[in-house]
Amino acid sequence: MSVYKPSVAQGTRTSRGRTALLAGCASTVLLTVAACGGGGGTSGTTKDGFAQAPQKDGALTVWVDATRMDAAKLYQSQHPDVKLDIVSYDGDANGSNYLQTKVQLFNRTGKGWPDVVFSSQNNEASWAVDAGFAAPLNKGLIPESTLGQFAKGANDVCTVDGTLYCLRNDLSQAVLWYNAPLLKKFGYTVPTTWEEYQALGEKVAEEHPGYLVGDAGDTFTPEIYLWASKCGANDITGPKSVSVNTTSEACTKMAKLLDVLIKNKSMSISGVFSTDFAKNEADKVLLMPGPAWYGGAVFKDGLKTPAKQIAVAPIPQWQGETSPSTGNVGGGTWLLSKHSTHIKAATDFLKWVTTDNAYQGEKAPGFPAYAPAAENWLKAQAASGYYASDLTALKDASSQVWSGWGSGQFSQEAIWAATVKPGLTQGKTIESMLPAWQDSIVKYAKSNGYKVSQ
């Protein structure tokens, strides 16, 4: 964790050092503020649906990951009178649970909570409410006129028993990215069904060996392919219940597709962020199913793909499918702490960072969850001159994320990384590992207090 130090002219102070002590209540227990000794600071007036800590002057502490650092800095530059401590942490990337661990510690010691925090995960509300950390946002803090303009379903992952406890930062709906001039050069057309996609992968392996139609090497691979296939591996059916079935037809047929393409090497297992992929396969990508943020984070910034090459199309559907579906990889959420002693300033920052065009509409790397900002973001992307097609597919996919894959307290990325990814590197098929994947999900879910149906 590191702290950004604004200039003295901005009227800010630096944050005191924070220890990374990994202590607190066991993560398998549903936390309450009282149980973890976190009662301090919440004995003030009940307002906006919760008991607020006594308010006072002082710096607003905001935790962000490296990508959202620019957002916090922009807010500071536009609001020079606001005292702001900007703290950089991992954003709970890959399900690290760093935030939850630190909140457990803060609850024990009765101090240290950030006022506002960004997480790259969409499952924080599953523990942050019971831990007494997340403040309700739709009880007076954020007006309905603002909340009503978020994309349909965007804040479902933030809602517990009808109360909203976080705001979605961006949508990470999966689409089909492709290299338009390369596709044209090879004489191929964009596949619209998964059957066509597999056939094209087989043809590429035969006619243009070395070129790729996808990658299955990342821990979020199931969220791109299996989620889009409506695989019921992660159906959160209640606050503490989940249905897990990784061997249904929806799961096995996608696993078989991936296995075919991995075997013929038209699908990589390196991972798009690996050094190996960037060095050896950056210019070999013909097609790449992936989330909305792939355009900037992977192709433009990571692989350095030149302008006017990358285009976007709807992700394929199974032949005969009448209800289009896609997956989602990340997106992230913003939470406001119940313990904040700067509620007004924290709320202002939260509203600005999720809705204001200065960041979300013009500079954000991902597709904003706030619909008016998303419209401006699409215009800005089109005006950039980078893409070889319009981005209509991104907008359409934003309402097609399949609702049967939930955001439980346990991390599917961590489970895939521990259970399936090692097997891939050993030459095992994904289909053969589906039962082990199920067993691992069940184990993780039960260890987090979930009732599991299979």
C-alpha positions, 0 to 999 in steps of 0.5 A, a space after each residue: 500500500 502506498 500513499 499519493 502525496 498531493 502538493 501543499 498548494 492543494 491543501 492536503 496532508 499525507 496519510 499516516 503509515 498503515 501496517 499490513 498486519 493480517 489479523 482479525 475475525 475469521 473470514 468464515 464468520 459473518 462479522 458484525 461491528 460489535 463482534 469484532 470490536 468495531 463499535 467505536 465511531 458509530 455512536 452518533 446521530 442516526 441519519 440516512 439509514 445508519 448511525 453516523 459517527 460524529 462529523 469533523 474536519 480533516 482529510 478524506 481518505 480514499 483507497 484506490 487501485 493503480 488504475 483509479 489513481 488518475 480519478 482521485 487525482 483529477 478530483 483533487 485538482 478540480 476540488 482544491 479546497 478538499 483535503 484528500 489522502 489518496 492511498 494506493 492498494 491492490 484493489 482486491 485484484 484476483 480476489 486477494 481479500 485485502 480490503 476485508 482483512 484490513 476491515 477486520 483489523 480496523 473493526 478490532 482496533 476501532 480505527 483506520 477505516 478509509 472513507 471511500 474505497 474502490 474495489 475491482 471485485 463485485 462481491 464486496 457487499 457480500 461481506 461488507 454489510 455484515 462487517 458493519 463497513 458499507 454505508 447504505 446509499 439509497 436511504 438519503 445519501 444518493 438521490 434516486 434521480 441519480 441512482 435511476 440513471 445507472 445501467 439496468 442491473 448494474 448495481 444489483 451486485 451492490 444490493 442486499 435486501 433492497 438496500 444499496 451498499 455500493 455503486 458500480 464503477 464500470 461495466 465489464 460485459 464480454 464482447 468479441 474483439 477482432 483484428 479487422 484488416 487481418 480477418 479481411 486479409 485471411 478471407 474470414 468473416 466474424 463468427 456469430 455462433 459458437 459453432 462458427 467460432 470453433 470452426 474458424 479456430 480449426 481453420 485458423 490452426 490449419 491455414 494460419 498456424 500460430 494465429 489465435 482466436 482467443 486466450 484461456 490462460 487467465 484466472 477470469 477465463 470462466 467469466 468470459 466463456 462459461 458465463 456467456 454459455 450460461 454455465 450454472 457454476 455460480 448461481 447465488 440464490 440467496 444472501 448465503 446460498 449458492 447453486 453449483 452445477 459445472 457438468 451441465 450441457 451448458 458447461 460441458 459444451 463450452 469446455 469441449 470447445 475450449 479444449 479443441 482450440 487449446 489442443 490445436 493451439 489456436 487458443 493460447 493458455 499464456 494469459 493476456 497480461 503475461 510477458 510471454 503473451 506480449 512478447 510472442 503473441 501480440 501480433 498473432 491475435 485474430 479474434 479475442 473474446 473479452 470484456 469491454 476494457 480489453 480495447 484499451 487495457 489489453 490491445 492499446 496499452 498492453 499489446 501496443 496494437 496499432 490504431 485502426 486494427 481492433 474492432 468489436 462485435 457481439 460475442 457469439 451465441 449457441 446456435 438456436 439461442 433466443 436469449 443472447 447472453 454474455 459474461 462479465 469480468 470485473 468492473 469494480 465498485 465504490 463503497 462508502 464507510 459507515 465509520 466516516 467522519 466526513 460523510 458529506 465530502 465522502 458522498 460528494 466524491 462518490 457521486 463525482 467519481 461514478 457519474 461525472 463526465 470529467 472522469 467517467 465520460 472522458 478519461 475512464 478506461 472502462 465502459 461506465 455503469 452510469 448511463 449518461 457517462 457511458 454515452 459520452 464515453 462511447 463518443 470519446 472512444 469513437 473520436 479517438 480514432 483508435 478503433 476500426 469499427 463503431 462500438 455499438 456491440 459494447 452498448 448492446 452487450 451491457 444489457 445482456 450479461 447473464 444473471 445466473 452467475 452471481 457475486 458471492 463472497 468467495 472468488 471464482 478467479 481464485 478458485 479457477 487459479 487453484 483448481 483448473 489453471 495448473 491442470 491446463 499447464 499440465 495438458 489436462 482438458 477443461 472438460 476433465 477438470 469440471 468435476 474438480 472445479 465443482 468440488 472446489 467451488 463447493 468447498 470455498 462456498 461452504 467455508 464462507 458459510 454458504 448453503 450449497 445446492 448441486 
